[in-house]
Amino acid sequence: MGRKPELTIGYDANVHPTSAMCSVCGAWMPNSQSQALSSAESIRRFAAQFDLHVQQKHCAEYEIRVA
């Protein structure tokens, strides 16, 4: 069994989430490019994209829990 995929989020100088990637394979999550989104909404979108990425690209044995 390999490492468990984790969502790695990058932030700008204003602590707004700007990017996200998979810690295992380095795949970048699509970015909505919308600064109009709140930080919480941006993180929710990145998490949903990451969940789909893990289901499609990594072992089904990993269960992603989003708070």
N, C-alpha and C positions, 0 to 999 in steps of 0.2 A: 504494500500500500504506500502511495506517495504522500507528499504533503497535502494538507487540506487547503483547497482554494480559499483565499480571503480577498475581500474587496479593499483595495488601497485607494484612498481618495486624496487628490491634490487640491490645495487651497490657494487663493490669491492673497494679496496683501491685506484685503479686507475680510479675510477668513470666510470667503464665499467659495463653496466647492466648484472647482473648474474642470476637474478631470478625474477619471477613475480607471483602474486597471485590475486585472487578475494577478494575484501574487504568484501563481504557479506558472502560467504560460506567457504572461506579459501582454495579453490582449487588452486593448483599450476599449472601454465602454463608449458607445455613441454619446456625444455631447449635444444637448439641445441648443447650445449657443445662446440661450436666453438668459440675460441678466435679470429679467423681470421675475424669474422664479425665486421664491424664498429659498434660503439655505436648506431648510427641512424638505421642501419639495424636490430640490435638486438631488439631495441624498436619497430620497425615496425612489426617484427615477433611476439613478445609478444602481441602486440596490435591486430594483426590478429587472434591469438589463443584465446585471450580474447573475441573478438567479437563473434567468433564461440561458445565459452563457454557460453556467455550470451544468445545467441540465443537458445542453446540447453537446458540450465539448469535454466534459470530465465524467468520471465514474458516477454512476447512479447511487453509489453508496453514501455520497455526501448529501446531507440535508441542510439547506440554508435557512436560517431563521432570521427574519427581519423584525426588529422590535417595533 
